[in-house]
Amino acid sequence: MTPVVMKTTLKEILYLRNLFLQENNFQIRYNACHERGWTDSYLVCYKDNHIGYGSIKGNEKTTDRDTIFEFYLIPPYRTFSNDAFLELLKLSKAKLIVCQSNDPILSAMQFFYGKNINSDTVLLQEHTTTDLKMDNVIFRKRSDSDIIFDHKVEPIGAYVLELNKEIVGTGGFLTHYNFPFADLYMEVKESHRRMGLGSFLIQEIKKQCYLAGRVPAARTGTHNTASKATLLKAGLSIAGFMLLGEVNSLH
C-alpha cells in the first residue's frame, strides 16, 4: 500500500507544519508565502493517518502554483518519502522544486527528482558573539530628521551608523519569517565601504534583534563575496544554500 496525497487547506496542515518548524530549527526563507495566500496545501495520508504534507507556491502576481517548496513526513513514515513525493508531483503538476540545503528531506527529494539544480543565495545563521569596535562611530535608532544617503539595494533601516555627524550606514531586521527568526539587512554608503562599518553595523543590529526576542539570520547572493565576508565577520556562519531545480520529466 502506498501513501495517498490529497489537496487540502492550510488550516488542515498547520499542526504538521509546526512539527516541520520544530524539527528544522532554522529560518525558513519562504515562510511568509503561506500567510500571504501564495500557496496550495496537500496532505499525505496512509491508512487513514495524516503522515505529512506538501506545499506548492506561486507569487503575488499569479494564481499558478508551480513550485514545491515544503515537503515533510513525520519520522515513523519516512520510508514512504519517495512514494509520497511522486504522488505529490503527479497531483500538483509542479514544474520546479526550491529548497534549502539544510532541509534534509526536501533536498534529498530534489536530488532524486530534479534536474538543472543551481543556487543563487547563501543562507547564514547566528554563530558567535563578536566584540568589534569602531572609533568615532555611533550606532543608534534612526530619527525623522536624519539625512539618509541614497540606497541602491536595501531599504532604509530603523538603525543608523553615524560617523563625524554623517549617516554612513543603515540597517534593521525583518520579522515575517518563522518565529523566532529575523532577517538582517544593511547598506553602507559607497564612499565608506571596506572600512569594517558593515560588520560593526550587523553586530549591533544582532543585539537589537535579541532584545526584541528574535534570533538573527541572514542571506546574501552566492557570488556576493563582500556581503558574505561582512556577515561572517559579524559572527554569522553559513547554514546552507537555496537550491532551485526543474522537475525531471522522466518522473
N, C-alpha and C positions, 0 to 999 in steps of 0.2 A: 504494500500500500504506500502510495506517495502522497506528499503534502498537497493540499488544495489552496489556491490563492484566490481571494475574492476582494473586489473593490469595497471600500467602506468609508467611514467618515473619520476625520481627525480625532474627534472625541473618543472613538472606539479603540484607537491605538495608543492613547496618551499614557496609559499605565505601563504598556510595553516600552514606550519611548522613555519613560522615567528609568526603567532598568538599563536601557541603552546609555542614557546620560550618566547614570551612576557608575556603570562599568567602564565607560570611556570618559574618564575624569580629565577632560581637556576641552579647550574652546572648540566649539563646532561652528565652522565658518558660515554655513548656510542655515543656521538655526532659525533666523527670523523669517525664512520663506514660509514656514507653517503659519505663523500668525498673520502674515500678510496675504494669505489666501492664494499663494502661488503653487500649491501642492495638491496632488492626489494621493490618497492613502489606501493601502492594501493590507489585508490580514492574511497571515499564513496559518492554516488550520491542519490539524492532524488528529483523526479520530475524535472529532468534536471539541478538541482543545485548541485554543489560540496560542500558537507557539512562537509567533514572531510577526514582523511587519516589514513592509517596504514603502518607501516614499519616492514619488516622482515629482520633479519640479519643472516649472516653466519660469516666467518672469512677469513683471507688471505690464508688459506690452503685448502679451499674447495669452490666449487661453490654452494653447498647446502645452502638453506635459510630455516632455521627450527625454528627460534626463533622470536616471536613477541616482539619488544622492544619499539615501539611507537604506540600510538593509540589516535586520537584526533578528536573530533567533535566540531564545533562551537556552542556557547551557545544556540541559538534558537532551535537546533535539538538534544539536549542531551537526550531527551526522547527516541530516537532511538538507544541509546548506545548498549543495549543488542542485538537487531536485527542486527545492523551493525557489531558488533564484531563476532557474529555467522557466518555471511556471510564471513567475513574475514578469520575465521578459516576454513570454507569449501573450499574457493578458494585457499588459500595459503597452506593448509595442514600442517600448523605449528604444531610442536610437543611440543614446550616449550614456556613459557612466562617469560620474565625477565623484571622487572620494579623497579622503585624507589618508596618507600613507600610514598614519598612526592608528587608523581604524582597521584592525586585523581582519575582520570578517569581510567587509566590502572590498577592501584592497585585494584580498585573495580572489574574490569573485571577478574583480576587474581583470586580473591577470589570466584567469581561466577563460573568460567570455568576452574580453575586449581586444581591441587592436589599435594601433597607432597611438599608443599611450604617451602622453607628454606632460610636462609640468611647467607652469609659469609663476608659481607662488611658493615661497618658503614660509612655513609656519613656525613661530617661535613661542616658547613658554618661559615662565619665570624660573630662574635657576639659582641665583645668588644675590645677596645684598652687597651693593658697591658703596664706596665712600669717595667718589670723585669730588674734587674741589676746584672751583674756578674763582680767581681773584677778580674783584670788582664787578661780579655778576650777581644780579638779584633775580631770584625766582619768586613769582607772585601771581595772584589772580589777575586776569585782565580787567581793566576798567573801561567804562564807556568813553573816557577821554583819551585813551591811548591811540597813538597814531601807528597803524599797523602797515608793514610793508606788503606789497602785492604777493599773494600766494599763487604758486604755479601748479601745485599738486594737491596739497592737503587743505582742508578748510581751516579757517582761523580758529585756534583753540581757546579754551577757557583759561589757560595759563600762559604766561609770557616770561621770557628772559630779557632782562634789561641790562645793557652794558653802556656805561657813560651816558645815561639818560635816553638811550636809543633802544627801541624794541628790536631785538635781533633774532628772536625765535618765538614760536607759539606752539602749543600742543594741548592734548587732552586725551580723554578716553571715552569710548562708545560702549553703551551698556545693553545693546539689543541682542547680545549673544546669550548663550545658555548661562544661567546663574551658577556660580558666582564670577564668571569670567568677564573681562572687559578688554577691549581692543585699543591699544595705544597708538597714537599718531602724533606727528610733529613736523614742523618745517622750519628750517633755519634760513635766514636771509642769505642770498647767494654770496654776497661780499664777505660773509663771516663764517663760511664753511671751512672744514678741515682744521678747526681750532679746538675740537672737543666739545663744542657747545651742544651738539645734538645728543651725545651720550649723557651729558650732565642734565639736560632737559628731560630726557627719558627717565633717568634715575629719580628725579624729583617728582615727575608725574606718577611713577610707580608708588611712591609714598602716599600721594593723594588717592590713588586707586585703592590701596589697602585701607586708608582712613574711611573710604566710602563703602567698605565691606566687600570689595571686589578683588579678584586675583588678576594680576596683569598678564596679558598675552599680546602678541603682535603678529604681523605678517608683512612680507615685502616681496618684490619681484625676484625671481630666481637669479636674474643677471644683475640685480642692483647691488653691487658689491659694497658701495659706500653705505647704503642704508643697513645692510646686513651687519657690517662691521660696527656701525653705531649702536645697533641693538645688542649685539654680543658684548660690546664693551660696557654697556649699562647693566649687564647681569642676566640677560636672557640667553637661552640656548635653543638650538634647532630641535623642534619637536617632530617635524615631518614636512611633507610636501603635498600640495594639491595635485592630484592626478586626474587628467581628463583623457578619456578614450572613447572610441566608437564601439558599438556593439558588433561583435563578429557575426556577420550574416550567416555563417555556417551553423549557428545555433538557432 
